[in-house]
Amino acid sequence: MPPLGVGVDLAMLDACELALVIAHNDTVADAVRVYERTTLPRSNAWQWTLDHGAEELVSTDLPDFVDSQSP
């Protein structure tokens, strides 16, 4: 993931959700299947969003910090 400020948050959310599904399922295999149904669509959505956000992050276009109205 590009460094746009959501990596640690998503890692913590994923860890919490994985712990919960492991606690509420009979086998680890069942838990992982439940976990993936939740996390894979979210991961795909975030990856698409961050891929497009990274274009802004590494843009060579610089903002105009000079106020054209200033003397």
N, CA, C and O atoms as a Tripos MOL2 file, in Angstrom:
@<TRIPOS>MOLECULE
protein
  284   283    71     0     0
PROTEIN
NO_CHARGES

@<TRIPOS>ATOM
      1 N           0.8390   -1.1790    0.0000 N.3       1 MET1
      2 CA          0.0000    0.0000    0.0000 C.3       1 MET1
      3 C           0.8890    1.2490    0.0000 C.2       1 MET1
      4 O           1.9130    1.2880    0.6820 O.2       1 MET1
      5 N           0.4970    2.2510   -0.7560 N.am      2 PRO2
      6 CA          1.2360    3.5150   -0.7110 C.3       2 PRO2
      7 C           1.1300    4.1490    0.6710 C.2       2 PRO2
      8 O           0.1600    3.8990    1.3850 O.2       2 PRO2
      9 N           2.0930    4.9520    1.0560 N.am      3 PRO3
     10 CA          2.0950    5.5400    2.4000 C.3       3 PRO3
     11 C           1.1530    6.7320    2.5220 C.2       3 PRO3
     12 O           1.5960    7.8790    2.5520 O.2       3 PRO3
     13 N          -0.1410    6.4580    2.5910 N.am      4 LEU4
     14 CA         -1.1170    7.5390    2.6790 C.3       4 LEU4
     15 C          -1.8800    7.5350    3.9950 C.2       4 LEU4
     16 O          -2.9660    8.1080    4.0820 O.2       4 LEU4
     17 N          -1.3250    6.8940    5.0190 N.am      5 GLY5
     18 CA         -1.8800    7.0360    6.3520 C.3       5 GLY5
     19 C          -2.9270    6.0450    6.8000 C.2       5 GLY5
     20 O          -3.5870    6.2950    7.8080 O.2       5 GLY5
     21 N          -3.1210    4.9310    6.1080 N.am      6 VAL6
     22 CA         -4.1300    3.9790    6.5570 C.3       6 VAL6
     23 C          -3.5610    2.5930    6.8470 C.2       6 VAL6
     24 O          -4.3020    1.7090    7.2780 O.2       6 VAL6
     25 N          -2.2880    2.3860    6.6270 N.am      7 GLY7
     26 CA         -1.6920    1.0610    6.7730 C.3       7 GLY7
     27 C          -1.8150    0.4740    8.1640 C.2       7 GLY7
     28 O          -2.2800   -0.6540    8.3210 O.2       7 GLY7
     29 N          -1.4080    1.2160    9.1660 N.am      8 VAL8
     30 CA         -1.4640    0.7080   10.5380 C.3       8 VAL8
     31 C          -2.9120    0.5360   10.9810 C.2       8 VAL8
     32 O          -3.2470   -0.4430   11.6480 O.2       8 VAL8
     33 N          -3.7620    1.4760   10.6160 N.am      9 ASP9
     34 CA         -5.1780    1.3640   10.9830 C.3       9 ASP9
     35 C          -5.7900    0.0860   10.4080 C.2       9 ASP9
     36 O          -6.4980   -0.6380   11.1070 O.2       9 ASP9
     37 N          -5.5150   -0.1830    9.1440 N.am     10 LEU10
     38 CA         -6.0630   -1.3840    8.5180 C.3      10 LEU10
     39 C          -5.4620   -2.6440    9.1270 C.2      10 LEU10
     40 O          -6.1670   -3.6390    9.2920 O.2      10 LEU10
     41 N          -4.1860   -2.6230    9.4590 N.am     11 ALA11
     42 CA         -3.5490   -3.7880   10.0840 C.3      11 ALA11
     43 C          -4.1940   -4.0930   11.4380 C.2      11 ALA11
     44 O          -4.4380   -5.2530   11.7690 O.2      11 ALA11
     45 N          -4.4650   -3.0510   12.2080 N.am     12 MET12
     46 CA         -5.1000   -3.2510   13.5170 C.3      12 MET12
     47 C          -6.5370   -3.7560   13.3620 C.2      12 MET12
     48 O          -6.9710   -4.6360   14.1060 O.2      12 MET12
     49 N          -7.2630   -3.2060   12.4070 N.am     13 LEU13
     50 CA         -8.6260   -3.6650   12.1500 C.3      13 LEU13
     51 C          -8.6210   -5.1160   11.6980 C.2      13 LEU13
     52 O          -9.4270   -5.9170   12.1730 O.2      13 LEU13
     53 N          -7.7160   -5.4630   10.7830 N.am     14 ASP14
     54 CA         -7.6150   -6.8470   10.3090 C.3      14 ASP14
     55 C          -7.2960   -7.8030   11.4540 C.2      14 ASP14
     56 O          -7.9020   -8.8700   11.5570 O.2      14 ASP14
     57 N          -6.3480   -7.4290   12.3150 N.am     15 ALA15
     58 CA         -5.9720   -8.2880   13.4400 C.3      15 ALA15
     59 C          -7.1540   -8.5010   14.3850 C.2      15 ALA15
     60 O          -7.3830   -9.6130   14.8610 O.2      15 ALA15
     61 N          -7.8970   -7.4380   14.6530 N.am     16 CYS16
     62 CA         -9.0580   -7.5320   15.5380 C.3      16 CYS16
     63 C         -10.1270   -8.4380   14.9300 C.2      16 CYS16
     64 O         -10.6810   -9.3010   15.6120 O.2      16 CYS16
     65 N         -10.4080   -8.2390   13.6640 N.am     17 GLU17
     66 CA        -11.4290   -9.0590   13.0080 C.3      17 GLU17
     67 C         -11.0080  -10.5230   12.9340 C.2      17 GLU17
     68 O         -11.8330  -11.4170   13.1190 O.2      17 GLU17
     69 N          -9.7290  -10.7700   12.6650 N.am     18 LEU18
     70 CA         -9.2580  -12.1470   12.6140 C.3      18 LEU18
     71 C          -9.3870  -12.8130   13.9870 C.2      18 LEU18
     72 O          -9.8170  -13.9630   14.0780 O.2      18 LEU18
     73 N          -9.0230  -12.1080   15.0380 N.am     19 ALA19
     74 CA         -9.1540  -12.6620   16.3920 C.3      19 ALA19
     75 C         -10.6130  -12.9940   16.7070 C.2      19 ALA19
     76 O         -10.9060  -14.0370   17.2910 O.2      19 ALA19
     77 N         -11.5180  -12.1100   16.3200 N.am     20 LEU20
     78 CA        -12.9420  -12.3480   16.5910 C.3      20 LEU20
     79 C         -13.4750  -13.5490   15.8260 C.2      20 LEU20
     80 O         -14.2130  -14.3560   16.3900 O.2      20 LEU20
     81 N         -13.1170  -13.6840   14.5570 N.am     21 VAL21
     82 CA        -13.6480  -14.8250   13.7990 C.3      21 VAL21
     83 C         -13.0290  -16.1330   14.2700 C.2      21 VAL21
     84 O         -13.6880  -17.1720   14.2330 O.2      21 VAL21
     85 N         -11.7710  -16.1020   14.7130 N.am     22 ILE22
     86 CA        -11.1720  -17.3200   15.2600 C.3      22 ILE22
     87 C         -11.9110  -17.7260   16.5390 C.2      22 ILE22
     88 O         -12.1680  -18.9080   16.7680 O.2      22 ILE22
     89 N         -12.2460  -16.7450   17.3580 N.am     23 ALA23
     90 CA        -12.9440  -17.0270   18.6180 C.3      23 ALA23
     91 C         -14.3630  -17.5470   18.3990 C.2      23 ALA23
     92 O         -14.8960  -18.2710   19.2400 O.2      23 ALA23
     93 N         -14.9720  -17.1810   17.2810 N.am     24 HIS24
     94 CA        -16.3740  -17.5440   17.0540 C.3      24 HIS24
     95 C         -16.5880  -18.6340   16.0120 C.2      24 HIS24
     96 O         -17.7220  -18.8600   15.5870 O.2      24 HIS24
     97 N         -15.5310  -19.3110   15.5930 N.am     25 ASN25
     98 CA        -15.6600  -20.3920   14.6280 C.3      25 ASN25
     99 C         -15.0150  -21.6480   15.1820 C.2      25 ASN25
    100 O         -14.1190  -21.5900   16.0240 O.2      25 ASN25
    101 N         -15.4920  -22.7900   14.6880 N.am     26 ASP26
    102 CA        -15.0200  -24.0730   15.2170 C.3      26 ASP26
    103 C         -13.6000  -24.4030   14.7740 C.2      26 ASP26
    104 O         -12.8490  -25.0190   15.5290 O.2      26 ASP26
    105 N         -13.2220  -24.0050   13.5690 N.am     27 THR27
    106 CA        -11.8750  -24.3090   13.0810 C.3      27 THR27
    107 C         -11.2280  -23.0420   12.5410 C.2      27 THR27
    108 O         -11.9060  -22.0810   12.1790 O.2      27 THR27
    109 N          -9.9110  -23.0630   12.4950 N.am     28 VAL28
    110 CA         -9.1810  -21.9250   11.9260 C.3      28 VAL28
    111 C          -9.5230  -21.7820   10.4540 C.2      28 VAL28
    112 O          -9.6470  -20.6620    9.9580 O.2      28 VAL28
    113 N          -9.6760  -22.8920    9.7450 N.am     29 ALA29
    114 CA        -10.0160  -22.8440    8.3160 C.3      29 ALA29
    115 C         -11.3490  -22.1340    8.1040 C.2      29 ALA29
    116 O         -11.4730  -21.3080    7.2000 O.2      29 ALA29
    117 N         -12.3480  -22.4480    8.9310 N.am     30 ASP30
    118 CA        -13.6440  -21.7580    8.8310 C.3      30 ASP30
    119 C         -13.4810  -20.2740    9.1370 C.2      30 ASP30
    120 O         -14.0600  -19.4250    8.4610 O.2      30 ASP30
    121 N         -12.6950  -19.9730   10.1520 N.am     31 ALA31
    122 CA        -12.4810  -18.5780   10.5410 C.3      31 ALA31
    123 C         -11.8240  -17.7920    9.4200 C.2      31 ALA31
    124 O         -12.2130  -16.6570    9.1440 O.2      31 ALA31
    125 N         -10.8410  -18.3810    8.7800 N.am     32 VAL32
    126 CA        -10.1400  -17.6810    7.6950 C.3      32 VAL32
    127 C         -11.0850  -17.4190    6.5340 C.2      32 VAL32
    128 O         -11.0300  -16.3520    5.9240 O.2      32 VAL32
    129 N         -11.9480  -18.3740    6.2190 N.am     33 ARG33
    130 CA        -12.9180  -18.1480    5.1340 C.3      33 ARG33
    131 C         -13.8480  -16.9830    5.4540 C.2      33 ARG33
    132 O         -14.1120  -16.1470    4.5890 O.2      33 ARG33
    133 N         -14.3400  -16.9190    6.6750 N.am     34 VAL34
    134 CA        -15.2050  -15.8030    7.0980 C.3      34 VAL34
    135 C         -14.4270  -14.4890    7.0460 C.2      34 VAL34
    136 O         -14.9240  -13.4840    6.5390 O.2      34 VAL34
    137 N         -13.2270  -14.5090    7.5660 N.am     35 TYR35
    138 CA        -12.3610  -13.3310    7.5880 C.3      35 TYR35
    139 C         -12.1020  -12.8110    6.1760 C.2      35 TYR35
    140 O         -12.1820  -11.6080    5.9310 O.2      35 TYR35
    141 N         -11.7950  -13.7050    5.2580 N.am     36 GLU36
    142 CA        -11.4990  -13.2800    3.8850 C.3      36 GLU36
    143 C         -12.7150  -12.6940    3.1870 C.2      36 GLU36
    144 O         -12.5700  -11.7980    2.3550 O.2      36 GLU36
    145 N         -13.9050  -13.1760    3.5050 N.am     37 ARG37
    146 CA        -15.1160  -12.6000    2.8860 C.3      37 ARG37
    147 C         -15.2930  -11.1410    3.2690 C.2      37 ARG37
    148 O         -15.8710  -10.3660    2.5080 O.2      37 ARG37
    149 N         -14.8020  -10.7600    4.4400 N.am     38 THR38
    150 CA        -14.8860   -9.3790    4.8990 C.3      38 THR38
    151 C         -13.7030   -8.5450    4.4220 C.2      38 THR38
    152 O         -13.8760   -7.4400    3.9090 O.2      38 THR38
    153 N         -12.5090   -9.0830    4.5980 N.am     39 THR39
    154 CA        -11.3100   -8.2660    4.3710 C.3      39 THR39
    155 C         -10.8960   -8.1370    2.9140 C.2      39 THR39
    156 O         -10.3750   -7.0910    2.5290 O.2      39 THR39
    157 N         -11.1030   -9.1500    2.0940 N.am     40 LEU40
    158 CA        -10.6580   -9.0450    0.7030 C.3      40 LEU40
    159 C         -11.3720   -7.9340   -0.0700 C.2      40 LEU40
    160 O         -10.7050   -7.1620   -0.7580 O.2      40 LEU40
    161 N         -12.7020   -7.8230    0.0170 N.am     41 PRO41
    162 CA        -13.3480   -6.6980   -0.6850 C.3      41 PRO41
    163 C         -12.8770   -5.3410   -0.1570 C.2      41 PRO41
    164 O         -12.6730   -4.4100   -0.9370 O.2      41 PRO41
    165 N         -12.7050   -5.2260    1.1600 N.am     42 ARG42
    166 CA        -12.2340   -3.9670    1.7250 C.3      42 ARG42
    167 C         -10.8080   -3.6680    1.2580 C.2      42 ARG42
    168 O         -10.4940   -2.5310    0.9090 O.2      42 ARG42
    169 N          -9.9610   -4.6710    1.2530 N.am     43 SER43
    170 CA         -8.5830   -4.4800    0.8000 C.3      43 SER43
    171 C          -8.5300   -4.0580   -0.6610 C.2      43 SER43
    172 O          -7.7580   -3.1740   -1.0330 O.2      43 SER43
    173 N          -9.3460   -4.6870   -1.4780 N.am     44 ASN44
    174 CA         -9.3910   -4.3090   -2.8930 C.3      44 ASN44
    175 C          -9.8540   -2.8660   -3.0720 C.2      44 ASN44
    176 O          -9.2940   -2.1270   -3.8810 O.2      44 ASN44
    177 N         -10.8620   -2.4740   -2.3260 N.am     45 ALA45
    178 CA        -11.3710   -1.0950   -2.4250 C.3      45 ALA45
    179 C         -10.3130   -0.0990   -1.9790 C.2      45 ALA45
    180 O         -10.1050    0.9190   -2.6400 O.2      45 ALA45
    181 N          -9.6400   -0.3780   -0.8620 N.am     46 TRP46
    182 CA         -8.5920    0.5270   -0.3780 C.3      46 TRP46
    183 C          -7.4250    0.5750   -1.3590 C.2      46 TRP46
    184 O          -6.8600    1.6420   -1.6030 O.2      46 TRP46
    185 N          -7.0640   -0.5730   -1.9180 N.am     47 GLN47
    186 CA         -5.9440   -0.5870   -2.8590 C.3      47 GLN47
    187 C          -6.2520    0.2900   -4.0620 C.2      47 GLN47
    188 O          -5.3880    1.0380   -4.5180 O.2      47 GLN47
    189 N          -7.4700    0.2080   -4.5810 N.am     48 TRP48
    190 CA         -7.8530    1.0370   -5.7330 C.3      48 TRP48
    191 C          -7.7930    2.5120   -5.3470 C.2      48 TRP48
    192 O          -7.2580    3.3300   -6.0960 O.2      48 TRP48
    193 N          -8.3390    2.8510   -4.1840 N.am     49 THR49
    194 CA         -8.3380    4.2370   -3.7160 C.3      49 THR49
    195 C          -6.9200    4.7530   -3.5290 C.2      49 THR49
    196 O          -6.6010    5.8620   -3.9590 O.2      49 THR49
    197 N          -6.0740    3.9630   -2.8960 N.am     50 LEU50
    198 CA         -4.7110    4.3970   -2.6190 C.3      50 LEU50
    199 C          -3.8460    4.4420   -3.8690 C.2      50 LEU50
    200 O          -2.9470    5.2770   -3.9680 O.2      50 LEU50
    201 N          -4.1020    3.5630   -4.8160 N.am     51 ASP51
    202 CA         -3.3580    3.6300   -6.0790 C.3      51 ASP51
    203 C          -3.5920    4.9760   -6.7470 C.2      51 ASP51
    204 O          -2.6630    5.5750   -7.2890 O.2      51 ASP51
    205 N          -4.8240    5.4500   -6.7100 N.am     52 HIS52
    206 CA         -5.1230    6.7290   -7.3410 C.3      52 HIS52
    207 C          -4.6540    7.8950   -6.4800 C.2      52 HIS52
    208 O          -4.2930    8.9460   -7.0100 O.2      52 HIS52
    209 N          -4.6540    7.7240   -5.1660 N.am     53 GLY53
    210 CA         -4.1410    8.7490   -4.2740 C.3      53 GLY53
    211 C          -2.6390    8.8860   -4.3680 C.2      53 GLY53
    212 O          -2.0980    9.9710   -4.1550 O.2      53 GLY53
    213 N          -1.9580    7.7950   -4.6840 N.am     54 ALA54
    214 CA         -0.4980    7.8330   -4.7920 C.3      54 ALA54
    215 C          -0.0600    8.7000   -5.9610 C.2      54 ALA54
    216 O           1.0270    9.2770   -5.9330 O.2      54 ALA54
    217 N          -0.8880    8.7970   -6.9790 N.am     55 GLU55
    218 CA         -0.5550    9.6610   -8.1140 C.3      55 GLU55
    219 C          -0.3860   11.1010   -7.6380 C.2      55 GLU55
    220 O           0.5140   11.8060   -8.0970 O.2      55 GLU55
    221 N          -1.2360   11.5340   -6.7330 N.am     56 GLU56
    222 CA         -1.1290   12.8750   -6.1750 C.3      56 GLU56
    223 C           0.1160   13.0010   -5.2950 C.2      56 GLU56
    224 O           0.7860   14.0340   -5.2890 O.2      56 GLU56
    225 N           0.4120   11.9270   -4.5490 N.am     57 LEU57
    226 CA          1.5310   11.9450   -3.6230 C.3      57 LEU57
    227 C           2.8670   12.1320   -4.3470 C.2      57 LEU57
    228 O           3.7510   12.8280   -3.8470 O.2      57 LEU57
    229 N           3.0130   11.5260   -5.4990 N.am     58 VAL58
    230 CA          4.2820   11.5770   -6.2190 C.3      58 VAL58
    231 C           4.2190   12.5080   -7.4390 C.2      58 VAL58
    232 O           5.0580   12.4210   -8.3360 O.2      58 VAL58
    233 N           3.2490   13.3710   -7.4630 N.am     59 SER59
    234 CA          3.0900   14.2960   -8.5770 C.3      59 SER59
    235 C           4.2780   15.2480   -8.6620 C.2      59 SER59
    236 O           4.8210   15.6740   -7.6430 O.2      59 SER59
    237 N           4.6720   15.5740   -9.8860 N.am     60 THR60
    238 CA          5.7430   16.5510  -10.0920 C.3      60 THR60
    239 C           5.1840   17.9650  -10.2000 C.2      60 THR60
    240 O           5.9450   18.9300  -10.2660 O.2      60 THR60
    241 N           3.8610   18.0910  -10.2180 N.am     61 ASP61
    242 CA          3.2380   19.4120  -10.2540 C.3      61 ASP61
    243 C           3.3200   20.0410   -8.8740 C.2      61 ASP61
    244 O           2.8520   19.4620   -7.8930 O.2      61 ASP61
    245 N           3.9080   21.2110   -8.7970 N.am     62 LEU62
    246 CA          4.0310   21.9020   -7.5240 C.3      62 LEU62
    247 C           2.9570   22.9680   -7.4000 C.2      62 LEU62
    248 O           2.6480   23.6560   -8.3730 O.2      62 LEU62
    249 N           2.3840   23.1110   -6.2110 N.am     63 PRO63
    250 CA          1.3760   24.1560   -6.0310 C.3      63 PRO63
    251 C           2.0220   25.5320   -6.1200 C.2      63 PRO63
    252 O           3.2070   25.6990   -5.8310 O.2      63 PRO63
    253 N           1.2300   26.5030   -6.5210 N.am     64 ASP64
    254 CA          1.7140   27.8910   -6.6130 C.3      64 ASP64
    255 C           1.5390   28.5280   -5.2300 C.2      64 ASP64
    256 O           0.4350   28.9290   -4.8620 O.2      64 ASP64
    257 N           2.6280   28.6170   -4.4720 N.am     65 PHE65
    258 CA          2.5600   29.1710   -3.1250 C.3      65 PHE65
    259 C           2.6400   30.6930   -3.1260 C.2      65 PHE65
    260 O           2.4290   31.3240   -2.0900 O.2      65 PHE65
    261 N           2.9370   31.2780   -4.2530 N.am     66 VAL66
    262 CA          3.0640   32.7220   -4.3400 C.3      66 VAL66
    263 C           1.7110   33.3060   -4.6560 C.2      66 VAL66
    264 O           1.0970   32.9480   -5.6620 O.2      66 VAL66
    265 N           1.2400   34.1960   -3.8170 N.am     67 ASP67
    266 CA         -0.0380   34.8570   -4.0310 C.3      67 ASP67
    267 C           0.1580   35.9120   -5.1170 C.2      67 ASP67
    268 O           0.9310   36.8530   -4.9340 O.2      67 ASP67
    269 N          -0.5180   35.7650   -6.2140 N.am     68 SER68
    270 CA         -0.3470   36.7150   -7.3290 C.3      68 SER68
    271 C          -0.8830   38.0910   -6.9870 C.2      68 SER68
    272 O          -0.5860   39.0500   -7.6990 O.2      68 SER68
    273 N          -1.6670   38.2250   -5.9190 N.am     69 GLN69
    274 CA         -2.2010   39.5150   -5.5110 C.3      69 GLN69
    275 C          -1.2450   40.2870   -4.6190 C.2      69 GLN69
    276 O          -1.4480   41.4790   -4.3850 O.2      69 GLN69
    277 N          -0.2060   39.6300   -4.1160 N.am     70 SER70
    278 CA          0.7460   40.2940   -3.2170 C.3      70 SER70
    279 C           1.6520   41.2390   -3.9960 C.2      70 SER70
    280 O           1.9760   40.9770   -5.1540 O.2      70 SER70
    281 N           2.0720   42.3690   -3.3490 N.am     71 PRO71
    282 CA          2.9910   43.2960   -4.0400 C.3      71 PRO71
    283 C           4.3740   42.7310   -4.1550 C.2      71 PRO71
    284 O           5.2620   43.3810   -4.7070 O.2      71 PRO71
@<TRIPOS>BOND
     1     1     2 1
     2     2     3 1
     3     3     4 2
     4     3     5 am
     5     5     6 1
     6     6     7 1
     7     7     8 2
     8     7     9 am
     9     9    10 1
    10    10    11 1
    11    11    12 2
    12    11    13 am
    13    13    14 1
    14    14    15 1
    15    15    16 2
    16    15    17 am
    17    17    18 1
    18    18    19 1
    19    19    20 2
    20    19    21 am
    21    21    22 1
    22    22    23 1
    23    23    24 2
    24    23    25 am
    25    25    26 1
    26    26    27 1
    27    27    28 2
    28    27    29 am
    29    29    30 1
    30    30    31 1
    31    31    32 2
    32    31    33 am
    33    33    34 1
    34    34    35 1
    35    35    36 2
    36    35    37 am
    37    37    38 1
    38    38    39 1
    39    39    40 2
    40    39    41 am
    41    41    42 1
    42    42    43 1
    43    43    44 2
    44    43    45 am
    45    45    46 1
    46    46    47 1
    47    47    48 2
    48    47    49 am
    49    49    50 1
    50    50    51 1
    51    51    52 2
    52    51    53 am
    53    53    54 1
    54    54    55 1
    55    55    56 2
    56    55    57 am
    57    57    58 1
    58    58    59 1
    59    59    60 2
    60    59    61 am
    61    61    62 1
    62    62    63 1
    63    63    64 2
    64    63    65 am
    65    65    66 1
    66    66    67 1
    67    67    68 2
    68    67    69 am
    69    69    70 1
    70    70    71 1
    71    71    72 2
    72    71    73 am
    73    73    74 1
    74    74    75 1
    75    75    76 2
    76    75    77 am
    77    77    78 1
    78    78    79 1
    79    79    80 2
    80    79    81 am
    81    81    82 1
    82    82    83 1
    83    83    84 2
    84    83    85 am
    85    85    86 1
    86    86    87 1
    87    87    88 2
    88    87    89 am
    89    89    90 1
    90    90    91 1
    91    91    92 2
    92    91    93 am
    93    93    94 1
    94    94    95 1
    95    95    96 2
    96    95    97 am
    97    97    98 1
    98    98    99 1
    99    99   100 2
   100    99   101 am
   101   101   102 1
   102   102   103 1
   103   103   104 2
   104   103   105 am
   105   105   106 1
   106   106   107 1
   107   107   108 2
   108   107   109 am
   109   109   110 1
   110   110   111 1
   111   111   112 2
   112   111   113 am
   113   113   114 1
   114   114   115 1
   115   115   116 2
   116   115   117 am
   117   117   118 1
   118   118   119 1
   119   119   120 2
   120   119   121 am
   121   121   122 1
   122   122   123 1
   123   123   124 2
   124   123   125 am
   125   125   126 1
   126   126   127 1
   127   127   128 2
   128   127   129 am
   129   129   130 1
   130   130   131 1
   131   131   132 2
   132   131   133 am
   133   133   134 1
   134   134   135 1
   135   135   136 2
   136   135   137 am
   137   137   138 1
   138   138   139 1
   139   139   140 2
   140   139   141 am
   141   141   142 1
   142   142   143 1
   143   143   144 2
   144   143   145 am
   145   145   146 1
   146   146   147 1
   147   147   148 2
   148   147   149 am
   149   149   150 1
   150   150   151 1
   151   151   152 2
   152   151   153 am
   153   153   154 1
   154   154   155 1
   155   155   156 2
   156   155   157 am
   157   157   158 1
   158   158   159 1
   159   159   160 2
   160   159   161 am
   161   161   162 1
   162   162   163 1
   163   163   164 2
   164   163   165 am
   165   165   166 1
   166   166   167 1
   167   167   168 2
   168   167   169 am
   169   169   170 1
   170   170   171 1
   171   171   172 2
   172   171   173 am
   173   173   174 1
   174   174   175 1
   175   175   176 2
   176   175   177 am
   177   177   178 1
   178   178   179 1
   179   179   180 2
   180   179   181 am
   181   181   182 1
   182   182   183 1
   183   183   184 2
   184   183   185 am
   185   185   186 1
   186   186   187 1
   187   187   188 2
   188   187   189 am
   189   189   190 1
   190   190   191 1
   191   191   192 2
   192   191   193 am
   193   193   194 1
   194   194   195 1
   195   195   196 2
   196   195   197 am
   197   197   198 1
   198   198   199 1
   199   199   200 2
   200   199   201 am
   201   201   202 1
   202   202   203 1
   203   203   204 2
   204   203   205 am
   205   205   206 1
   206   206   207 1
   207   207   208 2
   208   207   209 am
   209   209   210 1
   210   210   211 1
   211   211   212 2
   212   211   213 am
   213   213   214 1
   214   214   215 1
   215   215   216 2
   216   215   217 am
   217   217   218 1
   218   218   219 1
   219   219   220 2
   220   219   221 am
   221   221   222 1
   222   222   223 1
   223   223   224 2
   224   223   225 am
   225   225   226 1
   226   226   227 1
   227   227   228 2
   228   227   229 am
   229   229   230 1
   230   230   231 1
   231   231   232 2
   232   231   233 am
   233   233   234 1
   234   234   235 1
   235   235   236 2
   236   235   237 am
   237   237   238 1
   238   238   239 1
   239   239   240 2
   240   239   241 am
   241   241   242 1
   242   242   243 1
   243   243   244 2
   244   243   245 am
   245   245   246 1
   246   246   247 1
   247   247   248 2
   248   247   249 am
   249   249   250 1
   250   250   251 1
   251   251   252 2
   252   251   253 am
   253   253   254 1
   254   254   255 1
   255   255   256 2
   256   255   257 am
   257   257   258 1
   258   258   259 1
   259   259   260 2
   260   259   261 am
   261   261   262 1
   262   262   263 1
   263   263   264 2
   264   263   265 am
   265   265   266 1
   266   266   267 1
   267   267   268 2
   268   267   269 am
   269   269   270 1
   270   270   271 1
   271   271   272 2
   272   271   273 am
   273   273   274 1
   274   274   275 1
   275   275   276 2
   276   275   277 am
   277   277   278 1
   278   278   279 1
   279   279   280 2
   280   279   281 am
   281   281   282 1
   282   282   283 1
   283   283   284 2
@<TRIPOS>SUBSTRUCTURE
     1 MET1         2 RESIDUE 1 A MET
     2 PRO2         6 RESIDUE 1 A PRO
     3 PRO3        10 RESIDUE 1 A PRO
     4 LEU4        14 RESIDUE 1 A LEU
     5 GLY5        18 RESIDUE 1 A GLY
     6 VAL6        22 RESIDUE 1 A VAL
     7 GLY7        26 RESIDUE 1 A GLY
     8 VAL8        30 RESIDUE 1 A VAL
     9 ASP9        34 RESIDUE 1 A ASP
    10 LEU10       38 RESIDUE 1 A LEU
    11 ALA11       42 RESIDUE 1 A ALA
    12 MET12       46 RESIDUE 1 A MET
    13 LEU13       50 RESIDUE 1 A LEU
    14 ASP14       54 RESIDUE 1 A ASP
    15 ALA15       58 RESIDUE 1 A ALA
    16 CYS16       62 RESIDUE 1 A CYS
    17 GLU17       66 RESIDUE 1 A GLU
    18 LEU18       70 RESIDUE 1 A LEU
    19 ALA19       74 RESIDUE 1 A ALA
    20 LEU20       78 RESIDUE 1 A LEU
    21 VAL21       82 RESIDUE 1 A VAL
    22 ILE22       86 RESIDUE 1 A ILE
    23 ALA23       90 RESIDUE 1 A ALA
    24 HIS24       94 RESIDUE 1 A HIS
    25 ASN25       98 RESIDUE 1 A ASN
    26 ASP26      102 RESIDUE 1 A ASP
    27 THR27      106 RESIDUE 1 A THR
    28 VAL28      110 RESIDUE 1 A VAL
    29 ALA29      114 RESIDUE 1 A ALA
    30 ASP30      118 RESIDUE 1 A ASP
    31 ALA31      122 RESIDUE 1 A ALA
    32 VAL32      126 RESIDUE 1 A VAL
    33 ARG33      130 RESIDUE 1 A ARG
    34 VAL34      134 RESIDUE 1 A VAL
    35 TYR35      138 RESIDUE 1 A TYR
    36 GLU36      142 RESIDUE 1 A GLU
    37 ARG37      146 RESIDUE 1 A ARG
    38 THR38      150 RESIDUE 1 A THR
    39 THR39      154 RESIDUE 1 A THR
    40 LEU40      158 RESIDUE 1 A LEU
    41 PRO41      162 RESIDUE 1 A PRO
    42 ARG42      166 RESIDUE 1 A ARG
    43 SER43      170 RESIDUE 1 A SER
    44 ASN44      174 RESIDUE 1 A ASN
    45 ALA45      178 RESIDUE 1 A ALA
    46 TRP46      182 RESIDUE 1 A TRP
    47 GLN47      186 RESIDUE 1 A GLN
    48 TRP48      190 RESIDUE 1 A TRP
    49 THR49      194 RESIDUE 1 A THR
    50 LEU50      198 RESIDUE 1 A LEU
    51 ASP51      202 RESIDUE 1 A ASP
    52 HIS52      206 RESIDUE 1 A HIS
    53 GLY53      210 RESIDUE 1 A GLY
    54 ALA54      214 RESIDUE 1 A ALA
    55 GLU55      218 RESIDUE 1 A GLU
    56 GLU56      222 RESIDUE 1 A GLU
    57 LEU57      226 RESIDUE 1 A LEU
    58 VAL58      230 RESIDUE 1 A VAL
    59 SER59      234 RESIDUE 1 A SER
    60 THR60      238 RESIDUE 1 A THR
    61 ASP61      242 RESIDUE 1 A ASP
    62 LEU62      246 RESIDUE 1 A LEU
    63 PRO63      250 RESIDUE 1 A PRO
    64 ASP64      254 RESIDUE 1 A ASP
    65 PHE65      258 RESIDUE 1 A PHE
    66 VAL66      262 RESIDUE 1 A VAL
    67 ASP67      266 RESIDUE 1 A ASP
    68 SER68      270 RESIDUE 1 A SER
    69 GLN69      274 RESIDUE 1 A GLN
    70 SER70      278 RESIDUE 1 A SER
    71 PRO71      282 RESIDUE 1 A PRO
